[in-house]
Amino acid sequence: MSKGKKIILAVSVILVASASFVAGLLVGRNYDEDLATLRFVIDSYKKYYLEESDDFVYVMSNSIIDRYSHYYTAEEYKTLQEVSVGKRLGIGVTFSLEKEGVCVYSVHGNSPADKAGVIKGGKVEGIKIAGKDEFVKTEDFSVLSSEMESAKDGEDFQLKISYDGEDRIFTVAKSEYRETYVFYTDSVGEYSFIETDGKLSFEKRKESPVADMDDKTAYLRYVSFNGLSNDEYGSERQIKTALEKFKEDGRSKLIVDLRSNGGGYMNLMESFASHLIDVKDGSSALVSKAVYKDGSEDRFYARNVDYGEYGFEKIIFLADENTASASEALIGATLDYDEKDIVSVVLARSTIGEEYVYKTYGKGIMQTTYERFTLSGTDAIRLTTAKIYWPTSSICIHGVGIREDTVKGKCFEAEYKEGDYVLDYALKNF
């Protein structure tokens, strides 16, 4: 990441800065009472406190900022940068604890689990590490976690996962992989980006299981605004590849699934918006703006718009309570430029207390991350610095979310039922 380059995250904006986080502490003639007091607290803590901890800076920093802000140690920040380009280590599964037991919540694209055929939704019944004769039952998440931690990197182990009462066994191993972010389905089949023999390709993985998908409709699921690399692993190129297939096959109705997409880098939102906003091809258009506490602004633009190439008759966003930040900004930009009234948002049901609600997360603020370069590495602190507004309506959805009364006439509440009722609603009503 080059010095001075801005990269905007859905949950943060990265502004590379060389100024020290503790600048001024060591400059005696630039006296600051708050900094002097902080120096006194730190010195006293380190000298006298009975339960002194080595990570006191980490704890102190994160105790005075909101939940969207964070102090990163050098090791954490290195991991964050690797994740931003899709570099990960593990099997690529996120588990959740449901009433029926430990379940597969999500599977990273191009991960060992994805290549093995693991899909979300199954209940994990057991795990068998190399050298053991029997599966260990995983009714408790701590058991699964402990067993997985004992598996060596690169060493095969097995997961027993039940789908609709049928047990399936998958062989996986913890290893490094590059995550992919785009999944595409049409009436022919399901497609995703997967690496084989060192080459990433966009290929059909299986025949389409989606009922009611006609030959004019395509479904694109985008899991995160991450993948900053300029090669085929970058999600910007993956989106473009999927939309090229949409165009070549003569599709005209695009369903964009942003459920559980909590955001990512805002420059990827700019890029995605360049395909979806209804302005003149080849032009640039404002898609979002950030307003800081001093009134100054950062503006984000979709450039080299190619909206007209796709012949959209309908664009339908699927969203839920975990659709946040860059996802909400993308939806907002597309809605603001919807002169032909072809854009809709289908909302999933969520529960707040004892009430059912239909809304997105509601994150309309932005963070700036400042780096500090030291001999031992680069640490960073991310701070909330601005509010985000939609480009023409100037709507800020922070704390509110996208819902029926936010965008009247274009948001729809999908009636809850078993199965993927949100996608089903979009297929049957648009």
Sequence and secondary structure as in RCSB ss.txt:
>XXXX:A:sequence
MSKGKKIILAVSVILVASASFVAGLLVGRNYDEDLATLRFVIDSYKKYYLEESDDFVYVMSNSIIDRYSHYYTAE
EYKTLQEVSVGKRLGIGVTFSLEKEGVCVYSVHGNSPADKAGVIKGGKVEGIKIAGKDEFVKTEDFSVLSSEMES
AKDGEDFQLKISYDGEDRIFTVAKSEYRETYVFYTDSVGEYSFIETDGKLSFEKRKESPVADMDDKTAYLRYVSF
NGLSNDEYGSERQIKTALEKFKEDGRSKLIVDLRSNGGGYMNLMESFASHLIDVKDGSSALVSKAVYKDGSEDRF
YARNVDYGEYGFEKIIFLADENTASASEALIGATLDYDEKDIVSVVLARSTIGEEYVYKTYGKGIMQTTYERFTL
SGTDAIRLTTAKIYWPTSSICIHGVGIREDTVKGKCFEAEYKEGDYVLDYALKNF
>XXXX:A:secstr
  TT EEEBSS EEE   S TTTTTT TTS  HHHHHHHHHHHHHHHH TT  TTHHHHHHHHSS TT EEE HH
HHHHHHHHHTTEEEE  EEEEEETTEEEEEEE BTSHHHHHT  TT EEEEEE TT SS EE SSHHHHHHHHHH
S TT  EEEEEEETTEEEEEEE  EEEE B EEEE SSEEEEEEEETTEEEEEEEEE   TT  TTEEEEEE  B
    SSTTSHHHHHHHHHHHHHHTT  EEEEE TT   BBHHHHHHHHHHHS S TT  EEEEEEEETTS EEEE
EE S  GGGS  SEEEEEE TT  THHHHHHHHHHHT TTS EEEEE EEEETTEEEE      EEEEEEEEEET
TEEEEEEEEEEEEE TTT    TTT S TTTSTTTEEE    SS HHHHHHHHH 
